[in-house]
């Protein structure tokens, strides 16, 4: 990758482990915690896409609450755990290599930013709770445009702020649909394939795939 001026990260699933909220409650939830966590995440994403298509926008926190309520019913989890799970979601744990990689990239003077479905308040709390707030130049939220990824208006946000070309952005996401969205838009995407998944057939295939962010240093 040449002429990269900004490295932009998806947050949920890429920098932060979306299953960590349920995992911290595994003693209470039992063996079904992982299935529940995956169901919650899938429902959450489905709601963002459906709301975008229906033009019935709710912010990401409201979507997270709605998808949790459905998931708790589906997995028969006691409603008394609702507030605990929501509080834990606000402070999801980063993947273990994330802090060190971000520090190394910061030293190289790249623009570092998050581009996320999360609300500004959620993103601020997420990075501050993990002592990462001093490493990012910007935390970009889809709330600026009122529609969720992978709408092109979202990928426009950092381009307009930094006044750079699309191909001057390295965009990292663990979500295949987000990689396809960014790639079709014109970014240079890197798929963070932590779980050895199969890429979707969405008219785009990334040139670069890494197991975790530590491999990013070999590409940039």
C-alpha positions in Angstrom: 0.0 0.0 0.0 1.5 3.3 -1.1 0.5 6.9 -0.3 -1.7 6.0 2.7 -2.4 9.1 4.7 -5.1 7.8 7.1 -5.7 4.4 8.7 -9.4 4.1 9.7 -10.8 1.3 11.8 -14.2 -0.2 12.3 -14.8 -0.4 16.1 -17.1 -3.3 16.9 -15.6 -6.7 16.1 -12.4 -5.1 14.7 -10.8 -3.2 17.7 -13.3 -4.4 20.4 -14.6 -7.8 21.1 -18.4 -7.6 20.8 -18.8 -10.9 22.7 -16.9 -9.7 25.7 -20.0 -8.4 27.4 -21.7 -11.8 27.4 -18.5 -13.6 28.1 -18.0 -11.7 31.4 -21.5 -13.0 32.4 -20.8 -16.6 31.4 -21.1 -17.9 35.0 -24.7 -16.6 35.1 -25.6 -17.4 31.5 -24.0 -20.8 31.3 -22.8 -22.7 28.3 -25.2 -20.9 25.9 -23.4 -17.6 26.4 -21.5 -17.7 23.1 -24.6 -18.6 21.1 -26.5 -15.8 22.8 -23.6 -13.3 22.1 -23.5 -14.2 18.4 -27.3 -14.0 18.2 -27.3 -10.6 19.8 -24.7 -9.3 17.4 -26.4 -10.7 14.3 -29.7 -9.2 15.4 -28.1 -5.9 16.1 -26.6 -5.7 12.6 -29.8 -6.8 10.9 -31.7 -4.0 12.7 -29.2 -1.4 11.4 -29.7 -2.6 7.8 -33.4 -2.9 8.1 -33.8 0.5 9.6 -31.6 2.1 6.9 -33.8 0.5 4.2 -37.0 1.5 5.9 -35.7 5.0 6.7 -36.7 4.5 10.3 -33.4 5.5 12.0 -32.7 4.8 15.6 -29.2 5.4 17.0 -26.9 2.5 17.7 -27.6 2.4 21.4 -31.3 2.1 20.9 -30.7 -0.7 18.3 -28.4 -2.4 20.8 -31.1 -2.4 23.4 -33.8 -3.6 21.0 -31.6 -6.4 19.7 -30.7 -7.4 23.3 -34.3 -7.6 24.3 -35.1 -10.0 21.4 -32.0 -12.1 22.1 -32.7 -12.5 25.8 -36.2 -13.7 25.0 -34.9 -16.1 22.3 -32.3 -17.6 24.8 -34.5 -17.4 27.8 -32.1 -15.2 29.8 -33.5 -13.6 33.0 -34.5 -10.0 32.4 -32.7 -9.0 35.6 -29.4 -9.3 33.6 -30.4 -6.6 31.1 -28.8 -3.6 32.7 -25.6 -5.5 33.5 -25.2 -6.6 29.9 -25.8 -3.1 28.6 -23.3 -1.6 31.0 -20.7 -4.1 29.9 -21.4 -3.3 26.3 -20.4 0.3 26.9 -16.9 -0.9 28.0 -16.2 -3.8 25.7 -12.7 -5.2 25.9 -10.2 -4.5 23.0 -8.5 -7.5 21.4 -5.1 -8.0 23.1 -2.9 -6.7 20.3 -4.8 -3.5 19.7 -3.2 -1.1 22.2 0.4 -1.8 21.2 -0.4 -1.7 17.4 -2.2 1.6 17.7 0.8 3.1 19.6 3.2 2.0 16.9 1.1 3.4 14.2 0.7 6.7 16.1 4.5 7.0 16.2 4.6 6.8 12.4 2.4 9.9 12.2 -0.6 8.4 10.3 -4.0 9.9 10.8 -5.8 7.3 13.0 -9.5 7.3 13.3 -12.5 5.1 14.0 -15.5 5.0 11.6 -18.3 3.3 13.4 -22.1 2.7 13.7 -21.7 3.6 17.3 -22.9 7.0 18.7 -20.4 9.6 19.6 -21.1 9.0 23.3 -20.6 5.3 23.0 -17.4 5.6 21.1 -15.9 8.1 23.5 -16.8 5.9 26.5 -15.4 2.9 24.7 -12.0 4.3 24.0 -11.7 6.1 27.3 -12.5 3.1 29.4 -9.7 1.2 27.6 -7.2 4.1 27.8 -7.1 4.5 24.0 -8.5 8.0 23.7 -5.1 9.6 23.2 -4.3 7.5 20.1 -7.1 8.6 17.7 -7.3 11.8 15.8 -11.1 11.3 15.3 -14.0 9.1 16.2 -16.4 9.3 13.3 -20.0 8.2 13.9 -22.7 7.4 11.4 -24.9 9.8 13.3 -23.3 12.6 11.2 -25.3 11.3 8.2 -28.1 9.4 9.9 -27.7 6.1 8.1 -25.8 3.0 8.8 -22.9 1.3 7.0 -22.5 0.3 4.3 -24.1 3.4 2.8 -21.5 5.4 0.9 -22.5 8.6 2.9 -20.7 7.0 5.9 -17.5 6.3 4.0 -17.6 9.9 2.8 -17.2 11.3 6.3 -13.4 11.0 6.8 -12.7 11.9 3.2 -14.5 15.2 3.6 -12.8 15.9 7.0 -9.3 15.1 5.9 -9.6 16.3 2.3 -7.8 13.3 0.9 -8.5 10.8 -1.9 -10.4 7.6 -1.2 -7.4 5.5 -2.2 -5.3 7.3 0.5 -7.3 5.5 3.2 -6.4 2.1 4.6 -9.7 0.8 6.1 -9.7 -2.1 8.5 -12.8 -4.1 9.4 -13.5 -7.6 10.7 -17.0 -7.5 9.0 -17.0 -8.7 5.4 -19.9 -6.6 4.4 -18.1 -3.5 5.8 -14.9 -4.4 3.9 -17.0 -4.8 0.7 -18.7 -1.5 1.4 -15.4 0.3 1.9 -13.8 -1.4 -1.0 -16.6 -0.6 -3.4 -16.5 3.0 -2.2 -12.8 3.3 -3.1 -10.9 2.7 0.1 -8.0 0.2 0.4 -9.6 -2.3 2.8 -7.9 -4.9 4.9 -10.0 -7.7 6.2 -9.3 -8.6 9.8 -10.3 -12.3 9.7 -9.8 -13.3 13.3 -12.0 -16.5 13.0 -10.9 -17.9 9.7 -14.3 -17.1 8.1 -15.3 -17.2 4.5 -15.7 -13.9 2.6 -19.1 -12.8 1.3 -19.9 -12.6 -2.4 -20.7 -8.9 -2.6 -18.8 -7.8 -5.8 -15.6 -7.1 -3.9 -12.6 -9.1 -2.7 -10.0 -7.5 -0.6 -6.3 -7.7 -1.6 -5.2 -8.0 2.0 -6.4 -10.3 4.8 -4.8 -10.5 8.2 -5.4 -12.7 11.3 -5.1 -9.8 13.7 -3.9 -6.2 13.8 -0.3 -7.1 14.5 0.0 -8.2 10.8 -1.0 -4.7 9.7 2.6 -3.6 10.3 3.8 -5.9 7.5 1.4 -4.2 5.0 1.5 -0.5 5.9 
